[in-house]
Amino acid sequence: MKKEVMDYVVKKTHELMEAASCSKEAKEAAQVWLDAVGTEKEAEETKKYIEELEADIMPVDNLIAFAESEMGAKVFGGIDAAKGVAEHGKAIKAAGAKYCDCPACAAVEAILEKKDGMLE
């Protein structure tokens, strides 16, 4: 992996880990990957990290559907809050977003944009 790609992904990985919306699994995968950087396990852990990120990023349509669900109302703190999340999801989708734009998903999307460079 080229240094510029590595530096960028490391920075975005720290942003991901600091995001309140980061899942436990993504945070663990991020730490394992960071620990593997510069070791003989780097290439193997990079592939695993990418797989975890691809599984965790939330497509905007899923965000909208979840926010409009009963569980979404519980997670987002009530029907009104969930309705606001759903409306936000619809607005970002209309603007061309493919994924949720919470801090964790935004960091994951940025990392995955460098996927090809990560696998070099």
Stockholm file with secondary structure:
# STOCKHOLM 1.0

chainA/1-120         MKKEVMDYVVKKTHELMEAASCSKEAKEAAQVWLDAVGTEKEAEETKKYIEELEADIMPVDNLIAFAESEMGAKVFGGIDAAKGVAEHGKAIKAAGAKYCDCPACAAVEAILEKKDGMLE
#=GR chainA/1-120 SS CCHHHHHHHHHHHHHHHHCTTCCHHHHHHHHHHHHHTTSTTHHHHHHHHHHHHHHHCCBHHHHHHHHTSHHHHHHTTSHHHHHHHHHHHHHHHHTTCCBCCSHHHHHHHHHHTTHHHHTC
#=GC SS_cons         CCHHHHHHHHHHHHHHHHCTTCCHHHHHHHHHHHHHTTSTTHHHHHHHHHHHHHHHCCBHHHHHHHHTSHHHHHHTTSHHHHHHHHHHHHHHHHTTCCBCCSHHHHHHHHHHTTHHHHTC
//
